[in-house]
Amino acid sequence: MNKRTKLKDIADQLGISITTVYRALNNKSDINEETKRKILDLANELEYRPNSLAISLRKNKMIPLVGVILPIINHYFFATVLKGIMSNAHLHNSLIIAGESLQDPTKEKRILDQFMDQGVSGIIMAPARNSNFEKNIIPLLHKRTPIVIIDRMYDHYKGNYVLTDDYGGGYKATQHLLDNGYKRIAHIGSTDDKSIGTERRKGYVAALNDAGIFPKEEYIILSDIDNPDTTIEKGYEAAAILFKLKNPPDAVFAVTDDIAIGVIEYAKENNIFIPEELGIVGFSNSKMSNYIRPRLTTVEQNGFKMGQLAFDYFSKASSSYGEVFQKTFDLDLIIRESSLGKK
C-alpha cells in the first residue's frame, strides 16, 4: 500500500521548509510565485491530500465522528439503514465508522469500547440478539454519550430510538391473507425473542384471533434467521415441514422476504400453485421480492428512511439538553401476485 504523502515529503524533495509548503498549499501571499508553482506541481504529482482531521484540530473544530453498529451489514434491511445514515451524515459534514456485531453481544461491547477510544461523538446502533443492556448501554448513558437505538428494542430503554411497528406489520400481512380467502395460515418466524420476531408473531396471532381462528401450534415454525446466506434455505426447510402435515396450510406469512422466497422455491419444486393453492406474504420489501415470480407481497420496512431519521435524531440529541427523540414507523403492505389467489 502506498504511503500517504505528507507536507514533509514535499518539503524534503524541494529542499525547503514544511512551513513554506504549508503556506503555498493554503495560497498565502507572502511566498515566491515560482516556489509556489513548484510546490503545487509536486503536490499534484505525489497526489497529496490534506488531512481533514488535522485541519479541524488546527481550527479547533472537530468533524463529528459517529459510530454505527449493525448486526449484519450485508443484510438487505441493515444495508439500507446504513445508506440512510450515511446520506444524512454527508449532508451534515459528519464521518461514519461502522462495525458489525454478527449478533454477538461480546463483540458488540468490544466495538463500542473501540469506538469510544477513537473519540466518537455518539453511537447509532441496532442491538445484537441478546445484547446486554446493563454492560453495553448503561455505561454510555452514564457518560452522557448520545445514543440512538434502531430496529431491536431493549426492555428498559427509554432513550432515543427509531423503530418499525413490527406488530402492526404482522397484523396487516395476516389480515391481508384472510381478506383474500385464505384460512389455514402458517407463520414461519424467528427464534429471536426480542421485539422483531416476537412482535411480528404477536401481530399474526392477533389477526387470526380477531377473525375467530385459533392459531395452530403446528402452523408456527421458528427459524434462526441471523445468517442471510442461509435464510432462503431455512424457508425452504420450514415449508417442507409444513407440507408434510396431514392438513397443510393454504398460506404462509414469513418473518422475512428471504424466508418467503424459500417457501416459493419449495412450492415450485413440488407443483404447489401460487397464489391459487398457496398465498405467501414476506417482510422487508427487498429487491428480490419484486423480481421473483410470482412477485412477492411484502411489508415495506423503510430501512433508508429509518437510517436518515436515526442520524437526524443523533444530531438533535447531540445539541439538546436531555430531550428524547423517538419514532415508530407505520408499515405499508406492498401487494403483489403471491397472495391474490382465493379472493
C-alpha positions in Angstrom: 0.0 0.0 0.0 1.4 3.4 -0.9 2.3 5.7 1.9 0.1 8.9 2.2 2.1 11.9 1.1 2.8 14.4 3.8 4.0 18.0 3.9 7.4 16.8 4.9 7.7 14.6 1.8 7.2 17.7 -0.4 9.5 19.8 1.6 12.3 17.3 1.6 12.2 16.8 -2.2 12.3 20.5 -2.8 14.8 21.3 -0.1 12.5 23.9 1.6 10.8 24.1 5.0 7.5 22.5 5.9 6.1 26.0 6.7 6.8 27.2 3.2 5.0 24.1 1.7 2.0 24.7 4.1 1.8 28.4 3.1 1.9 27.6 -0.6 -0.8 25.0 -0.4 -3.0 27.4 1.5 -2.5 30.1 -1.1 -0.7 32.6 1.2 0.5 35.8 -0.5 3.9 36.1 1.2 5.7 33.4 -0.9 7.6 33.5 -4.2 5.3 32.6 -7.2 7.9 30.3 -8.8 8.4 28.4 -5.5 4.6 28.2 -5.1 4.3 26.7 -8.6 6.9 24.0 -7.9 5.2 23.1 -4.6 1.8 22.8 -6.3 3.1 20.8 -9.2 4.9 18.3 -6.9 1.9 18.1 -4.6 -0.2 17.2 -7.6 2.3 14.7 -8.9 2.5 13.0 -5.4 -1.3 13.0 -5.1 -1.1 15.0 -1.9 -4.4 15.2 0.0 -4.8 17.4 3.1 -5.6 15.6 6.4 -9.1 16.8 7.2 -8.8 15.7 10.8 -5.5 17.6 11.3 -7.0 20.7 9.7 -10.1 20.5 12.0 -7.8 20.2 15.1 -5.8 23.2 14.0 -9.0 25.2 13.6 -10.3 23.8 16.9 -13.3 22.5 15.1 -13.8 18.7 15.2 -15.6 16.9 12.4 -18.3 14.8 14.1 -17.3 11.1 14.0 -20.3 8.8 14.5 -20.1 5.1 15.4 -22.7 2.8 13.8 -23.0 -0.8 14.9 -25.2 -3.2 13.0 -25.7 -7.0 13.4 -25.1 -7.9 9.8 -24.0 -5.3 7.3 -24.8 -7.3 4.1 -28.4 -8.0 5.2 -30.7 -6.0 2.9 -32.5 -4.2 5.6 -29.4 -3.2 7.6 -27.6 -2.2 4.3 -30.5 0.2 3.5 -30.4 1.6 7.1 -26.7 2.3 6.8 -27.2 4.0 3.4 -29.8 6.3 5.1 -27.5 7.1 7.9 -24.6 7.9 5.6 -26.8 10.0 3.3 -27.7 12.4 6.1 -24.2 12.3 7.7 -22.8 13.6 4.3 -25.3 16.5 4.4 -24.1 17.4 7.9 -20.3 17.0 7.1 -20.0 14.1 9.5 -17.9 10.9 9.3 -19.3 7.4 9.8 -17.4 4.4 11.1 -19.3 1.2 11.0 -18.9 -2.0 13.0 -20.6 -5.4 12.6 -21.5 -7.3 15.7 -22.5 -10.5 13.9 -25.3 -10.9 16.5 -22.6 -11.4 19.2 -23.1 -9.2 22.4 -19.5 -9.6 23.4 -18.2 -8.4 20.0 -20.8 -5.6 20.2 -19.3 -4.5 23.5 -15.8 -4.7 22.1 -16.7 -2.5 19.1 -18.4 0.0 21.4 -15.3 0.3 23.5 -13.1 0.7 20.4 -15.4 3.4 19.1 -15.3 5.3 22.4 -11.5 5.0 22.4 -11.5 6.7 19.0 -13.4 9.6 20.4 -16.7 9.1 18.5 -19.3 11.8 19.1 -22.0 9.2 19.7 -23.5 5.9 18.7 -26.3 4.7 16.4 -26.9 1.0 17.0 -29.1 -1.9 16.1 -28.5 -4.2 19.1 -27.4 -7.8 18.6 -29.6 -10.6 19.6 -29.3 -11.0 23.4 -27.4 -7.7 23.6 -26.6 -6.9 27.3 -28.3 -3.6 28.2 -26.5 -3.3 31.5 -23.0 -3.9 30.2 -23.2 -2.4 26.7 -25.6 0.6 27.0 -25.7 1.8 30.7 -22.0 2.8 30.7 -22.6 5.0 27.7 -25.7 6.6 29.2 -23.7 7.4 32.4 -21.2 9.2 30.2 -24.0 11.2 28.5 -23.0 9.8 25.2 -25.7 10.5 22.5 -27.2 7.1 21.5 -29.9 6.2 19.0 -31.3 2.7 19.0 -32.8 1.2 15.8 -34.7 -1.9 14.9 -34.4 -4.1 18.1 -35.6 -2.5 21.4 -34.3 -3.1 24.9 -36.9 -3.8 27.6 -35.9 -1.0 29.9 -34.5 1.6 27.4 -36.2 5.0 27.4 -33.8 7.0 25.3 -33.7 7.9 21.6 -34.9 5.3 19.1 -36.2 4.7 15.6 -38.3 1.5 15.3 -40.8 -0.1 13.0 -44.3 -1.3 14.0 -43.5 -5.0 13.7 -46.7 -5.9 15.5 -48.8 -3.9 13.0 -46.8 -5.3 10.1 -47.5 -8.8 11.2 -51.2 -8.0 11.7 -51.5 -6.3 8.3 -49.8 -9.2 6.5 -52.1 -11.8 8.1 -55.2 -9.8 7.7 -54.5 -9.4 4.0 -54.3 -13.2 3.6 -57.6 -13.6 5.5 -59.2 -10.9 3.3 -58.2 -12.9 0.2 -59.8 -16.1 1.4 -57.0 -18.0 3.0 -57.9 -19.7 6.3 -55.1 -22.1 7.2 -52.4 -19.5 7.6 -49.0 -20.6 8.9 -46.2 -18.4 10.2 -42.5 -19.0 9.7 -41.0 -16.8 12.3 -37.7 -16.0 14.1 -36.3 -17.6 17.2 -35.3 -14.0 18.2 -37.1 -13.4 21.5 -36.7 -9.6 21.3 -39.0 -7.2 19.6 -38.5 -8.2 15.9 -39.6 -11.8 15.8 -41.9 -11.7 18.8 -43.9 -8.6 17.7 -44.4 -9.9 14.2 -45.6 -13.2 15.6 -47.9 -11.4 18.0 -49.5 -9.5 15.1 -50.1 -12.7 13.2 -51.8 -14.3 16.2 -53.9 -11.3 16.9 -55.2 -11.1 13.3 -56.2 -14.8 13.5 -57.9 -14.3 16.9 -59.8 -11.3 15.6 -61.1 -13.5 12.7 -62.2 -16.2 15.1 -59.4 -18.6 14.1 -57.4 -20.3 16.8 -53.7 -20.4 15.8 -52.5 -24.0 15.4 -49.2 -24.8 17.1 -48.1 -26.9 14.1 -48.5 -24.0 11.8 -45.9 -21.9 13.6 -42.3 -22.7 12.8 -39.4 -20.7 14.3 -36.1 -20.4 12.5 -32.7 -18.8 13.1 -32.6 -16.0 10.6 -29.3 -14.4 11.7 -27.2 -15.6 8.7 -28.5 -14.0 5.5 -26.6 -16.6 3.4 -28.8 -19.4 4.8 -32.2 -17.8 5.3 -33.7 -18.8 1.9 -32.7 -22.4 2.8 -34.4 -22.1 6.2 -37.6 -21.0 4.5 -37.4 -24.0 2.1 -36.9 -26.4 5.0 -39.8 -24.9 7.0 -42.1 -25.2 4.0 -41.1 -28.9 3.7 -42.2 -29.5 7.3 -45.5 -27.6 6.8 -46.4 -29.5 3.7 -45.9 -32.9 5.3 -48.7 -32.1 7.7 -52.0 -34.1 7.2 -53.8 -30.7 6.7 -51.1 -28.4 5.3 -51.6 -24.6 5.3 -53.0 -22.7 2.3 -51.0 -19.5 3.2 -47.7 -18.5 4.8 -46.8 -15.3 6.5 -43.0 -15.2 6.6 -40.9 -13.1 9.0 -38.6 -12.0 6.2 -38.6 -11.9 2.4 -35.8 -14.4 2.2 -37.8 -16.9 4.2 -40.8 -16.3 1.9 -38.6 -16.8 -1.2 -37.5 -20.2 0.3 -41.2 -21.1 0.6 -41.8 -20.1 -3.1 -38.9 -22.3 -4.2 -40.3 -25.3 -2.3 -43.8 -24.7 -3.8 -42.4 -24.5 -7.3 -40.5 -27.7 -7.0 -43.5 -29.5 -5.6 -46.1 -28.3 -8.0 -48.0 -26.2 -5.4 -49.6 -23.3 -7.4 -49.0 -19.8 -6.1 -51.3 -18.0 -5.3 -54.2 -20.4 -6.2 -53.2 -23.1 -3.7 -50.8 -21.2 -1.5 -50.7 -17.5 -0.6 -47.4 -16.0 0.6 -46.5 -12.7 2.3 -43.0 -11.7 3.3 -41.5 -8.8 5.3 -38.9 -6.1 4.2 -39.7 -5.3 0.5 -36.2 -6.4 -0.6 -35.2 -6.1 -4.2 -35.6 -9.8 -4.7 -39.3 -9.6 -3.7 -40.1 -7.7 -6.9 -38.0 -10.0 -9.2 -39.0 -13.4 -8.1 -42.0 -15.0 -9.8 -44.7 -14.7 -8.8 -43.8 -11.3 -7.3 -43.9 -11.4 -3.6 -46.4 -9.5 -1.5 -44.4 -8.0 1.4 -44.4 -5.5 4.2 -42.3 -2.3 3.5 -39.8 -1.8 6.3 -38.5 1.7 5.3 -34.8 1.0 6.2 -33.4 4.0 4.3 -35.9 6.4 6.0 -35.1 4.9 9.4 -31.4 5.4 8.8 -31.9 9.1 7.8 -34.1 9.8 10.8 -31.7 8.0 13.2 -28.9 10.3 12.1 -31.2 13.3 12.5 -32.1 12.2 16.0 -28.4 11.8 16.8 -27.7 15.3 15.6 -30.6 16.7 17.7 -29.6 14.6 20.8 -26.0 15.9 20.5 -27.1 19.5 20.8 -30.1 19.2 23.2 -30.2 19.0 27.0 -31.9 15.8 27.9 -34.6 15.9 25.3 -35.5 12.5 23.9 -36.4 11.7 20.3 -38.5 8.6 19.4 -40.3 7.4 16.3 -42.0 4.1 15.4 -42.7 3.8 11.7 -46.1 2.6 10.5 -45.6 -0.1 7.8 -47.3 -0.4 4.5 -48.2 -3.6 2.7 -46.9 -3.9 -0.8 -49.5 -6.1 -2.6 -48.2 -8.3 -5.5 -49.2 -11.6 -7.1 -48.2 -14.1 -4.5 -51.2 -13.5 -2.2 -54.2 -13.0 -4.5 -55.4 -16.5 -5.2 -58.6 -17.1 -3.1 -60.3 -13.7 -3.0 
